[in-house]
Amino acid sequence: MFTNVMKKHNYSAGPCILPQEIFEKSAAAILDFNNSGLSLLEISHRSKDFVAVMDEARALVLDLLNLTGKGYQALFLHGGASLEFLMVPNNLMKANGKAAYLDTGTWASSAIKEAKAFGETVVVASSKSENYKHIPKDYTVPADADYFHCTSNNTIFGTQMKIFPTVNIPMVCDMSSDIFSRVLDFSKFDLIYAGAQKNMGPAGTTLVVVREAILGQSGRNIPSMLDYQKHITAESMYNTPAVFPIYASLLTLQWLKNLGGIAAIEKINSAKAQLLYNEIDRNPYFEGVAATEDRSDMNATFLLKDEIHAPIFDALWKEARISGLAGHRSVGGYRASMYNALPLESVEVLVSVMQDFEKKIAGMNL
Ligand SMILES: *Cc1c(COP(=O)(O)O)cnc(C)c1O
């Protein structure tokens, strides 16, 4: 459809790259949805065709996460991952209870800030004093907390949790930037949430996967729109859902399923990450930011050893049609976000740019 558009190598941290076929199929559905003579955008969300989209998307989420028939519900809500920061304590923290949080980055600390508005919020460990370069590992989760909250992938700092603690209280995880990217025992988690725009679809919807049995115990008065149980009862249509982001997310989930599911994409994701980290470690002009053992397969953060060469490197990657490589302002340097849809070829291009840069600087220093 868009054959004369030359796609850039898109390293954007979010909203981010999606498979090209999702752009094409969802664009087609805006013009004519299911040969109905109507746009996806001008039909009722309660029409048979859209209810089928919602049902399939919810079922496919559980299928891909291997949670079908295990007491979980998938919801497509509004408000981004940021609204989950307060929906989680509102639904799970008891009126005089407390919650436990692991502080591994900016998003984790935003979640902590919201929880504090609801009650006692214990930070079990934090790597803030080292600008979140690593994931704290030595901590204990209080057994009397109402839930434990962690962030599986720290989008800004480029760290990723490789192991999760075993706790005997509900475990909640913000998986916004690595959901569907690697195989985990998802049944270890009682509530998972993710803004769509990092690895699943366009901005505008938030995925929540919740084990239904943990709900209804906080004793709090929960406003309807913030009540997971109400959304479950309404089959994720308590109010008008974000029809387009959900449809595009469904297409991404189908794409992933056809590819072989999470196990298949995980292989590709680790190949991409290994290729880039090998170059960061080998190339004398670069250095990684995150602690090696905590490096994220999704977001690689790295610096030039000598900032003075930044204009040369920046010109080279831009010339190679790479986009979105600038680091977050709180880390500086560069961040390569390698979400599911980023092809290996884009990483090969980046690595060859880094090698060209090395030759150029080595030549200048002669
Ligand atoms: C981007 C991001 C968020 C914020 O998501 P919104 O949907 O913009 O609210 C939260 N957590 C993590 C880990 C993120 O990467």
The ligand as an SDF file (V2000), in Angstrom:
LIG
                    3D

 15 15  0  0  0  0  0  0  0  0999 V2000
    5.6740    4.8960   29.4120 C   0  0  0  0  0  0  0  0  0  0  0  0
    5.5610    4.2380   30.7100 C   0  0  0  0  0  0  0  0  0  0  0  0
    4.5560    4.6010   31.6300 C   0  0  0  0  0  0  0  0  0  0  0  0
    3.5890    5.7120   31.3840 C   0  0  0  0  0  0  0  0  0  0  0  0
    2.6500    5.3120   30.4680 O   0  0  0  0  0  0  0  0  0  0  0  0
    1.3890    6.2250   30.0650 P   0  0  0  0  0  0  0  0  0  0  0  0
    0.5650    5.2830   29.2750 O   0  0  0  0  0  0  0  0  0  0  0  0
    1.9410    7.3740   29.2850 O   0  0  0  0  0  0  0  0  0  0  0  0
    0.7370    6.6790   31.3130 O   0  0  0  0  0  0  0  0  0  0  0  0
    4.4930    3.8880   32.8090 C   0  0  0  0  0  0  0  0  0  0  0  0
    5.3440    2.8980   33.0810 N   0  0  0  0  0  0  0  0  0  0  0  0
    6.3190    2.5350   32.2340 C   0  0  0  0  0  0  0  0  0  0  0  0
    7.2390    1.4090   32.5980 C   0  0  0  0  0  0  0  0  0  0  0  0
    6.4610    3.1880   31.0200 C   0  0  0  0  0  0  0  0  0  0  0  0
    7.4250    2.8300   30.1600 O   0  0  0  0  0  0  0  0  0  0  0  0
  1  2  1  0
  2  3  1  0
  2 14  2  0
  3  4  1  0
  3 10  2  0
  4  5  1  0
  5  6  1  0
  6  7  2  0
  6  8  1  0
  6  9  1  0
 10 11  1  0
 11 12  2  0
 12 13  1  0
 12 14  1  0
 14 15  1  0
M  END
$$$$
